[in-house]
């Protein structure tokens, strides 16, 4: 038979009071431990997510992360780490719900129970003490009555033996003694009765009442320990539940991503991405000073027809144009550059630079890949629209068969809108395949519900140009050099003076040597990026194309913008090309850009 607090610790009330208090204090301490552990998990998950955000690809690196397996798999690693972070958040949530909150609830219950039990024990002790004090009072009264009787008895005996005392005095002494004796007997009986009651209450107190209270305290303590063990299990279970998910994430990082890296394919992607299709330059020609003419340049026999020149710093540039400007590069050296001259200025003003729709700023091979990717993208969008149209047709058939489900005519407007989008997409696809970009501009004006966000370039036949099929303009003279799409001088271009350097003919002193052609780009730079001479917009006339008046006052500290007063008359030098800015000129020849919405044309 197991021992209990009520029988074995009946005299340890103060000890049990402190012990149960320490037990509840430990629960409070454990709850603080769980709370700190929960905070650590949340901070760890937050730090993991912050780490993922810091190392996630930027917008300009999206292309790298799409093409290279090492980067594509790293994106997957980041996703798995994000899943692990979510699992740690789940651990913190489970710790709070299944452990911390339950411990706090249990602490409240135990404190209330302990307070009630201790109060009950104190009340029982107070009742027992009251009974003992009553017994002591009865005992004291009995003692005083007995002493008073003894004194009365002595006085009676003394008076009875004294011959000088009268018979009346002796009788009075006898009566006093008898009265004291009677009082003594009453106090004795009351003392005996109270003694019996006190003994009975004491027996009940130490045998039943106090042990019952102590046993309740024992049950409360065992309940605390039992629940504490349960909370330990919940603490472990909060971690154990997410371990399979974390293990799966780590396994995926190891097998799905770690073993999915493909170095040969990444190398091939680099080749496809940066290959320009331009032949390397031929041997450097020797200048023979012994020959008549002195400065004749004789190319070697294996010199190639297409010649390219490279600047000292490795970047491509035209002679006399100076060093190229600074360029932003991506993760693997991808160049992010803007057009020079006014296009660059306009891009800065509007906050947006749009790549030419025919990708004419790229070398031939890259241009061809971009065009093919654009064609595939448009075709994919067409397929999505067709699927949506088929779904709507089926819905209309269902509505027609059962009009209670819906009105068939309600679908017609959506079908019409989708039909216009499909026609627009197919026309745009056709323009990319045929190279006729003028149709794209007409399409933009006709189709209002489908907006083409990219601005069409002014060039045509860019697909053929990307494949190296360049046609010579009809008005080009025989003696003028033809610049191909690769930025090199075509093989059929005659040299200055109508003779080729291959035949050894001298070059006349008064003739200027031909301009040096462009060399291949190393990082996908635009051939004419820093050359305003070949910019599509470089031939804008300085003559006004119209007039306008200022509707509102406009002021700006930007030197490229023009301040104007309300009602001021201005000349339009360049109309708004869709970016919201119009180039104007004052009568004092001051030029700059103003918001199109701030002026009234005409």
C-alpha positions as CSV (number, residue, x, y, z in Angstrom):
1,X,0.0,0.0,0.0
2,X,1.4,3.3,-1.0
3,X,2.0,5.9,1.6
4,X,0.2,9.3,1.6
5,X,1.0,12.8,2.7
6,X,-1.9,12.7,5.1
7,X,-0.6,9.9,7.2
8,X,3.1,10.3,6.8
9,X,3.4,14.1,6.7
10,X,0.7,15.1,9.0
11,X,3.1,17.3,11.0
12,X,4.8,18.9,7.9
13,X,2.2,21.5,7.0
14,X,4.7,24.3,6.7
15,X,7.1,22.1,4.6
16,X,4.3,21.1,2.3
17,X,3.2,24.7,1.9
18,X,6.7,25.7,0.7
19,X,7.1,22.6,-1.4
20,X,3.9,23.0,-3.4
21,X,4.8,26.7,-3.9
22,X,8.2,25.7,-5.4
23,X,6.5,23.2,-7.7
24,X,4.2,25.9,-9.2
25,X,7.2,28.2,-9.4
26,X,9.0,25.5,-11.5
27,X,6.0,25.4,-13.8
28,X,6.2,29.1,-14.2
29,X,9.9,28.8,-15.0
30,X,9.2,26.1,-17.6
31,X,6.7,28.2,-19.3
32,X,9.3,31.0,-19.6
33,X,11.7,28.4,-21.1
34,X,9.1,27.4,-23.7
35,X,8.4,31.0,-24.5
36,X,12.1,31.8,-25.1
37,X,12.3,28.6,-27.2
38,X,9.3,29.8,-29.2
39,X,11.0,33.2,-29.7
40,X,14.2,31.5,-30.9
41,X,12.2,29.5,-33.5
42,X,10.4,32.6,-34.8
43,X,13.6,34.6,-35.0
44,X,15.4,31.7,-36.8
45,X,12.5,31.4,-39.3
46,X,12.6,35.2,-39.8
47,X,16.3,35.2,-40.3
48,X,16.0,32.3,-42.8
49,X,13.4,34.3,-44.8
50,X,15.5,37.4,-44.6
51,X,18.4,35.4,-45.9
52,X,16.3,34.0,-48.8
53,X,15.2,37.5,-49.7
54,X,18.7,38.7,-49.7
55,X,19.9,36.0,-52.1
56,X,16.8,35.7,-54.3
57,X,17.5,36.8,-57.9
58,X,16.9,40.4,-58.8
59,X,14.8,41.3,-61.7
60,X,17.8,41.9,-64.0
61,X,19.1,38.4,-63.1
62,X,15.9,36.6,-64.0
63,X,17.3,35.5,-67.4
64,X,20.4,34.0,-65.8
65,X,18.3,32.1,-63.2
66,X,16.2,30.8,-66.0
67,X,18.9,29.5,-68.3
68,X,21.7,28.2,-66.1
69,X,21.1,25.0,-64.2
70,X,23.4,26.0,-61.4
71,X,21.3,29.1,-60.7
72,X,18.0,27.4,-61.5
73,X,18.7,24.8,-58.9
74,X,19.9,27.4,-56.4
75,X,16.5,29.0,-56.7
76,X,15.1,25.6,-55.8
77,X,17.4,25.4,-52.8
78,X,16.1,28.8,-51.7
79,X,12.5,27.5,-52.0
80,X,13.4,24.5,-49.9
81,X,15.0,26.7,-47.3
82,X,11.9,28.7,-47.3
83,X,9.9,25.6,-46.6
84,X,12.3,24.8,-43.7
85,X,11.7,28.3,-42.4
86,X,7.9,27.7,-42.5
87,X,8.4,24.5,-40.5
88,X,10.3,26.4,-37.8
89,X,7.4,28.8,-37.7
90,X,5.1,25.8,-37.3
91,X,7.3,24.6,-34.4
92,X,6.9,27.9,-32.7
93,X,3.2,27.9,-33.3
94,X,2.9,24.3,-31.8
95,X,5.0,25.3,-28.8
96,X,2.8,28.2,-28.1
97,X,-0.5,26.3,-28.6
98,X,0.3,22.9,-27.1
99,X,2.8,23.8,-24.4
100,X,3.1,27.4,-23.4
101,X,-0.6,28.2,-23.3
102,X,-1.4,24.9,-21.5
103,X,1.3,25.4,-18.9
104,X,0.0,28.9,-18.2
105,X,-3.5,27.5,-17.8
106,X,-2.3,24.8,-15.5
107,X,-0.4,27.3,-13.4
108,X,-3.6,29.3,-12.8
109,X,-5.6,26.1,-11.9
110,X,-2.9,24.9,-9.5
111,X,-2.5,28.2,-7.7
112,X,-6.3,28.4,-7.1
113,X,-6.4,24.8,-5.8
114,X,-3.4,25.3,-3.6
115,X,-4.9,28.5,-2.2
116,X,-8.2,26.7,-1.4
117,X,-6.5,23.7,0.2
118,X,-4.2,25.8,2.3
119,X,-7.1,28.0,3.4
120,X,-9.1,24.9,4.4
121,X,-6.2,23.6,6.4
122,X,-5.8,26.9,8.2
123,X,-9.5,26.9,9.0
124,X,-9.2,23.4,10.4
125,X,-6.1,24.4,12.4
126,X,-8.0,27.4,13.7
127,X,-11.0,25.2,14.8
128,X,-8.6,22.8,16.5
129,X,-6.9,25.7,18.4
130,X,-10.2,27.1,19.4
131,X,-11.2,23.8,20.9
132,X,-7.9,23.5,22.8
133,X,-8.3,27.0,24.1
134,X,-11.8,26.2,25.3
135,X,-10.5,23.1,27.0
136,X,-7.8,25.2,28.7
137,X,-10.5,27.7,29.9
138,X,-12.6,24.8,31.4
139,X,-9.5,23.4,32.9
140,X,-8.5,26.8,34.5
141,X,-12.1,27.3,35.8
142,X,-12.0,23.8,37.3
143,X,-8.7,24.5,39.0
144,X,-9.9,27.8,40.5
145,X,-13.1,26.2,41.7
146,X,-11.1,23.4,43.3
147,X,-8.8,25.8,45.0
148,X,-11.8,27.8,46.3
149,X,-13.4,24.7,47.7
150,X,-10.1,23.7,49.4
151,X,-9.9,27.1,51.1
152,X,-13.6,26.9,52.1
153,X,-13.0,23.4,53.5
154,X,-9.9,24.6,55.6
155,X,-11.9,27.5,57.0
156,X,-14.8,25.2,57.9
157,X,-12.5,22.7,59.7
158,X,-10.8,25.5,61.5
159,X,-14.1,27.1,62.6
160,X,-15.5,23.7,63.7
161,X,-12.5,23.0,65.9
162,X,-12.6,26.4,67.5
163,X,-14.6,26.5,70.7
164,X,-14.9,30.2,70.6
165,X,-16.9,30.1,67.4
166,X,-20.6,30.2,67.6
167,X,-22.7,27.5,66.1
168,X,-24.0,30.0,63.5
169,X,-20.5,30.9,62.3
170,X,-19.6,27.2,62.0
171,X,-22.8,26.6,60.0
172,X,-22.0,29.5,57.6
173,X,-18.5,28.1,57.0
174,X,-20.1,24.7,56.2
175,X,-22.5,26.3,53.7
176,X,-19.7,28.2,52.0
177,X,-17.7,24.9,51.8
178,X,-20.7,23.1,50.3
179,X,-21.3,25.9,47.8
180,X,-17.7,25.9,46.7
181,X,-17.8,22.1,46.4
182,X,-20.8,22.3,44.2
183,X,-19.1,24.9,41.9
184,X,-16.1,22.6,41.8
185,X,-18.2,19.7,40.7
186,X,-19.8,21.7,37.9
187,X,-16.5,23.0,36.6
188,X,-15.1,19.5,36.8
189,X,-17.9,18.1,34.8
190,X,-17.6,20.9,32.2
191,X,-13.9,20.3,32.0
192,X,-14.4,16.6,31.5
193,X,-17.0,17.2,28.8
194,X,-14.8,19.7,27.0
195,X,-11.8,17.3,27.3
196,X,-13.8,14.6,25.6
197,X,-14.9,17.0,22.8
198,X,-11.4,18.3,22.3
199,X,-10.0,14.9,22.1
200,X,-12.6,13.8,19.7
201,X,-12.0,16.9,17.5
202,X,-8.3,16.4,17.7
203,X,-8.7,12.8,16.6
204,X,-10.9,13.8,13.7
205,X,-8.5,16.6,12.8
206,X,-5.3,14.5,12.7
207,X,-7.0,11.4,11.4
208,X,-9.4,12.6,8.8
209,X,-9.6,16.3,8.1
210,X,-6.0,17.3,7.9
211,X,-4.9,14.1,6.0
212,X,-7.7,14.7,3.5
213,X,-6.4,18.2,2.9
214,X,-2.8,16.9,2.6
215,X,-3.9,14.2,0.3
216,X,-5.6,16.9,-1.9
217,X,-2.3,18.7,-2.0
218,X,-0.6,15.4,-2.9
219,X,-3.0,14.9,-5.7
220,X,-2.5,18.4,-6.9
221,X,1.3,17.9,-6.9
222,X,1.0,14.6,-8.8
223,X,-1.3,16.3,-11.3
224,X,1.4,19.0,-11.8
225,X,4.1,16.4,-12.4
226,X,1.8,14.4,-14.7
227,X,0.9,17.4,-16.9
228,X,4.6,18.4,-16.9
229,X,5.5,15.1,-18.4
230,X,2.8,15.5,-20.9
231,X,4.1,19.0,-21.8
232,X,7.6,17.5,-22.3
233,X,6.0,15.1,-24.8
234,X,4.2,17.9,-26.6
235,X,7.5,19.9,-26.7
236,X,9.2,16.9,-28.4
237,X,6.2,16.3,-30.6
238,X,6.2,19.9,-31.8
239,X,9.6,19.3,-33.3
240,X,9.0,15.7,-34.4
241,X,6.0,16.6,-36.5
242,X,8.0,18.8,-38.8
243,X,11.1,16.6,-39.0
244,X,9.8,14.5,-42.0
245,X,9.1,17.7,-43.9
246,X,12.5,19.2,-43.0
247,X,14.2,15.9,-44.0
248,X,12.3,15.9,-47.3
249,X,13.4,19.4,-48.0
250,X,17.1,18.5,-47.3
251,X,16.7,15.4,-49.4
252,X,15.3,17.5,-52.2
253,X,18.2,19.9,-51.9
254,X,20.6,17.0,-52.1
255,X,19.0,14.9,-54.9
256,X,16.6,17.2,-56.8
257,X,18.9,20.2,-56.9
258,X,22.4,19.2,-55.9
259,X,22.5,16.4,-58.5
260,X,20.5,18.3,-61.1
261,X,23.4,20.7,-61.9
262,X,24.5,20.2,-65.5
263,X,27.9,21.9,-66.3
264,X,28.0,21.0,-70.0
265,X,24.5,22.5,-70.6
266,X,25.4,25.6,-68.6
267,X,28.5,26.0,-70.9
268,X,26.3,25.5,-73.9
269,X,23.9,28.2,-72.6
270,X,26.8,30.6,-72.3
271,X,27.8,29.9,-75.9
272,X,24.3,30.4,-77.2
273,X,23.8,33.5,-75.1
274,X,27.0,35.4,-76.0
275,X,27.8,34.0,-79.4
276,X,27.5,36.8,-81.9
277,X,28.0,34.9,-85.1
278,X,30.7,37.3,-86.2
279,X,33.9,35.8,-87.6
280,X,37.1,36.7,-85.8
281,X,39.4,39.3,-87.4
282,X,42.0,38.2,-89.8
283,X,45.7,38.6,-89.6
284,X,47.0,42.1,-89.1
285,X,48.2,43.5,-92.4
286,X,51.8,44.5,-92.9
287,X,52.8,48.0,-93.9
288,X,55.6,47.8,-96.4
289,X,57.5,51.1,-96.4
290,X,59.9,49.8,-99.1
291,X,57.1,49.7,-101.7
292,X,56.4,52.8,-103.8
293,X,53.9,54.9,-102.0
294,X,55.4,54.2,-98.6
295,X,52.2,53.9,-96.6
296,X,50.5,51.0,-98.5
297,X,48.9,48.5,-96.2
298,X,49.2,44.9,-97.5
299,X,46.9,42.4,-95.9
300,X,48.1,38.9,-95.4
301,X,46.9,36.2,-97.8
302,X,44.6,34.7,-95.2
303,X,43.0,38.0,-94.2
304,X,39.3,37.7,-94.0
305,X,36.9,40.0,-95.8
306,X,35.1,41.1,-92.7
307,X,37.4,43.2,-90.4
308,X,36.6,44.3,-86.9
309,X,38.4,46.6,-84.5
310,X,38.6,46.3,-80.8
311,X,39.2,49.1,-78.4
312,X,42.0,49.0,-75.9
313,X,39.7,48.1,-73.0
314,X,38.1,45.3,-74.9
315,X,34.8,47.0,-75.5
316,X,33.5,47.8,-79.0
317,X,33.5,51.4,-80.1
318,X,33.8,53.5,-83.2
319,X,37.0,55.4,-83.9
320,X,37.0,58.8,-82.5
321,X,34.1,58.2,-80.2
322,X,36.1,57.9,-77.0
323,X,35.7,55.4,-74.3
324,X,32.4,53.7,-73.8
325,X,30.3,54.8,-70.8
326,X,29.9,52.7,-67.7
327,X,27.6,49.7,-68.0
328,X,25.7,47.7,-65.4
329,X,26.3,44.0,-65.5
330,X,24.3,41.1,-64.2
331,X,25.4,38.0,-62.3
332,X,27.4,36.6,-65.2
333,X,28.5,39.9,-66.8
334,X,25.2,40.4,-68.7
335,X,25.2,44.0,-69.9
336,X,22.2,46.2,-69.2
337,X,22.7,49.4,-71.3
338,X,20.5,52.2,-72.5
339,X,20.4,54.0,-75.8
340,X,22.6,57.0,-76.2
341,X,21.5,60.5,-77.1
342,X,17.9,61.6,-76.8
343,X,16.5,58.0,-76.4
344,X,18.6,57.6,-73.2
345,X,17.4,61.0,-72.0
346,X,13.8,60.2,-72.7
347,X,14.2,56.9,-70.9
348,X,15.5,58.7,-67.9
349,X,12.6,61.2,-67.9
350,X,9.9,58.6,-68.2
351,X,11.6,56.1,-65.9
352,X,11.4,53.4,-68.5
353,X,13.7,52.2,-71.3
354,X,12.2,49.9,-73.9
355,X,14.4,47.5,-75.8
356,X,13.8,47.6,-79.6
357,X,11.1,45.3,-80.6
358,X,13.3,43.7,-83.3
359,X,16.2,43.4,-80.8
360,X,18.4,45.2,-83.2
361,X,20.7,46.2,-80.4
362,X,21.9,42.5,-80.1
363,X,24.3,40.6,-82.3
364,X,22.8,38.3,-85.0
365,X,22.7,35.0,-83.1
366,X,21.3,36.6,-80.0
367,X,18.9,38.6,-82.0
368,X,17.7,35.4,-83.7
369,X,17.2,33.7,-80.3
370,X,15.3,36.6,-78.9
371,X,13.0,36.7,-81.9
372,X,12.3,33.0,-81.6
373,X,11.6,33.4,-77.9
374,X,9.2,36.2,-78.6
375,X,7.4,34.1,-81.3
376,X,7.1,31.2,-78.8
377,X,5.8,33.5,-76.1
378,X,3.1,35.0,-78.4
379,X,2.1,31.5,-79.6
380,X,1.8,30.4,-76.0
381,X,-0.5,33.3,-75.3
382,X,-2.6,32.5,-78.3
383,X,-3.0,28.9,-77.1
384,X,-4.2,30.2,-73.7
385,X,-6.7,32.5,-75.3
386,X,-7.9,29.6,-77.5
387,X,-8.4,27.4,-74.5
388,X,-10.3,30.1,-72.7
389,X,-12.5,30.6,-75.9
390,X,-13.2,26.9,-76.1
391,X,-14.3,26.9,-72.4
392,X,-16.6,29.8,-73.0
393,X,-18.1,28.1,-76.1
394,X,-18.8,25.0,-74.0
395,X,-20.4,27.2,-71.3
396,X,-22.6,28.9,-74.0
397,X,-23.7,25.5,-75.2
398,X,-24.6,24.5,-71.7
399,X,-26.6,27.7,-71.2
400,X,-28.3,27.2,-74.5
401,X,-29.3,23.6,-73.6
402,X,-30.5,24.7,-70.1
403,X,-31.4,28.4,-69.9
404,X,-32.0,28.1,-66.1
405,X,-28.2,27.9,-65.6
406,X,-27.5,31.2,-67.4
407,X,-28.1,33.5,-70.3
408,X,-26.1,32.4,-73.4
409,X,-25.9,36.0,-74.7
410,X,-23.9,36.9,-71.5
411,X,-21.0,35.0,-72.9
412,X,-21.0,36.6,-76.3
413,X,-19.3,39.8,-75.2
414,X,-16.5,37.8,-73.6
415,X,-16.1,35.7,-76.7
416,X,-15.9,38.9,-78.8
417,X,-13.2,40.3,-76.6
418,X,-11.2,37.1,-76.6
419,X,-11.6,36.9,-80.4
420,X,-10.2,40.4,-80.8
421,X,-7.3,39.5,-78.5
422,X,-6.6,36.3,-80.5
423,X,-6.7,38.3,-83.8
424,X,-4.3,40.9,-82.4
425,X,-1.9,38.2,-81.1
426,X,-2.0,36.3,-84.4
427,X,-1.4,39.5,-86.3
428,X,1.5,40.4,-84.0
429,X,2.9,36.8,-84.4
430,X,2.6,37.2,-88.2
431,X,4.5,40.5,-88.0
432,X,7.4,38.9,-86.1
433,X,7.5,36.0,-88.5
434,X,7.3,38.2,-91.6
435,X,9.3,41.2,-90.2
436,X,6.6,43.8,-91.1
437,X,6.5,45.9,-87.9
438,X,4.2,48.5,-89.4
439,X,1.3,46.2,-88.8
440,X,2.0,46.2,-85.1
441,X,1.5,50.0,-85.0
442,X,-1.8,49.7,-86.9
443,X,-2.8,46.9,-84.6
444,X,-2.2,49.1,-81.5
445,X,-4.4,51.8,-82.9
446,X,-7.3,49.5,-83.8
447,X,-7.3,47.2,-80.7
448,X,-8.1,49.2,-77.6
449,X,-8.9,46.2,-75.3
450,X,-5.6,44.6,-76.0
451,X,-2.6,46.8,-75.5
452,X,0.9,46.1,-76.8
453,X,3.2,47.5,-74.2
454,X,6.4,47.4,-76.3
455,X,7.0,50.2,-78.8
456,X,7.6,49.0,-82.4
457,X,10.9,49.9,-84.1
458,X,11.2,51.5,-87.4
459,X,13.2,48.7,-89.0
460,X,11.8,45.8,-91.1
461,X,13.0,42.4,-92.1
462,X,14.8,41.9,-88.8
463,X,14.3,38.2,-88.9
464,X,16.1,37.9,-92.1
465,X,18.7,40.3,-90.8
466,X,19.2,38.1,-87.8
467,X,19.8,35.1,-90.0
468,X,22.5,37.1,-92.0
469,X,20.3,37.8,-95.1
470,X,21.0,41.5,-95.6
471,X,19.8,43.2,-98.8
472,X,21.8,46.2,-100.2
473,X,19.7,49.4,-100.6
474,X,19.1,50.3,-104.2
475,X,20.4,53.8,-103.9
476,X,23.7,52.7,-102.6
477,X,26.6,53.5,-104.8
478,X,29.2,51.0,-105.8
479,X,32.0,52.8,-104.2
480,X,30.3,53.3,-100.8
481,X,30.9,50.7,-98.1
482,X,27.9,48.7,-97.0
483,X,27.6,48.1,-93.3
484,X,26.1,44.7,-92.5
485,X,24.0,43.8,-89.5
486,X,27.1,42.4,-87.9
487,X,28.7,45.8,-87.9
488,X,31.5,44.8,-90.3
489,X,32.3,45.9,-93.9
490,X,30.8,43.5,-96.4
491,X,33.1,41.4,-98.5
492,X,31.9,43.0,-101.8
493,X,32.8,46.5,-100.6
494,X,35.6,47.9,-102.8
495,X,38.5,49.8,-101.2
496,X,39.1,53.5,-101.6
497,X,40.2,54.6,-105.0
498,X,38.3,51.7,-106.6
499,X,41.0,49.1,-106.0
500,X,41.3,46.5,-103.3
501,X,44.3,46.4,-101.1
502,X,44.8,42.8,-102.1
503,X,46.1,43.8,-105.5
504,X,48.9,45.9,-104.1
505,X,47.6,49.2,-105.6
506,X,48.7,52.2,-103.7
507,X,46.3,54.4,-101.8
508,X,46.1,58.0,-102.8
509,X,47.4,60.5,-100.2
510,X,44.4,62.8,-100.4
511,X,41.9,60.1,-99.8
512,X,40.7,59.3,-96.4
513,X,40.9,55.7,-95.2
514,X,37.6,53.9,-94.7
515,X,36.0,54.1,-91.3
516,X,37.0,51.2,-89.1
517,X,34.1,48.7,-88.7
518,X,32.8,47.5,-85.4
519,X,34.3,44.5,-83.6
520,X,32.2,41.7,-82.0
521,X,30.6,42.5,-78.7
522,X,31.7,40.5,-75.8
523,X,28.7,40.8,-73.5
524,X,25.8,41.4,-75.8
525,X,26.3,45.1,-76.0
526,X,24.5,47.1,-78.8
527,X,26.7,47.7,-81.8
528,X,25.7,51.3,-82.1
529,X,25.0,51.9,-78.4
530,X,27.3,54.8,-77.9
531,X,27.2,56.2,-81.5
532,X,24.6,58.8,-82.1
533,X,25.5,58.7,-85.8
534,X,23.6,55.5,-86.3
535,X,20.8,56.1,-83.8
536,X,17.4,55.6,-85.2
537,X,16.2,58.9,-83.8
538,X,19.3,60.9,-84.6
539,X,17.8,62.4,-87.8
540,X,15.0,64.3,-86.1
541,X,14.8,67.7,-87.8
542,X,15.2,70.9,-85.8
543,X,12.4,72.5,-87.7
544,X,9.1,72.8,-85.7
545,X,6.5,70.2,-86.5
546,X,3.7,72.3,-84.9
547,X,2.9,74.8,-82.2
548,X,1.3,74.6,-78.8
549,X,0.3,76.7,-75.8
550,X,0.9,76.0,-72.1
551,X,-2.3,75.1,-70.2
552,X,-0.5,75.1,-66.8
553,X,2.6,76.5,-65.3
554,X,5.5,73.9,-65.2
555,X,8.7,74.2,-63.3
556,X,11.5,71.7,-62.8
557,X,15.2,71.8,-61.8
558,X,16.1,69.1,-64.3
559,X,18.2,70.7,-67.1
560,X,16.5,68.4,-69.7
561,X,13.0,69.8,-68.8
562,X,11.8,73.2,-69.9
563,X,10.0,75.5,-67.5
564,X,7.0,77.3,-69.0
565,X,4.3,79.7,-67.9
566,X,0.6,79.3,-68.4
567,X,-0.5,80.6,-71.8
568,X,3.0,80.6,-73.2
569,X,3.3,79.8,-77.0
570,X,5.9,77.2,-77.9
571,X,7.1,75.4,-81.0
572,X,6.9,71.6,-81.1
573,X,10.2,70.1,-82.1
574,X,9.3,66.4,-81.4
575,X,5.9,65.0,-80.8
576,X,5.0,62.7,-77.9
577,X,6.1,59.2,-78.8
578,X,3.9,57.6,-76.1
579,X,6.0,58.3,-73.0
580,X,4.1,61.4,-71.9
581,X,6.7,64.0,-72.9
582,X,6.9,66.4,-75.8
583,X,10.0,68.3,-76.9
584,X,9.4,72.0,-77.4
585,X,11.3,75.2,-78.1
586,X,10.9,78.8,-76.9
587,X,11.3,81.8,-79.1
588,X,14.8,82.3,-77.4
589,X,15.8,78.9,-78.9
590,X,15.7,77.2,-75.4
591,X,14.6,73.6,-75.8
592,X,13.5,70.9,-73.4
593,X,10.8,68.4,-72.6
594,X,7.4,69.2,-71.1
595,X,4.5,67.0,-70.0
596,X,2.1,66.4,-72.9
597,X,-0.9,66.8,-70.6
598,X,0.3,70.3,-69.7
599,X,0.0,71.7,-73.3
600,X,-2.6,72.3,-75.9
601,X,-1.5,71.5,-79.5
602,X,-2.6,73.7,-82.3
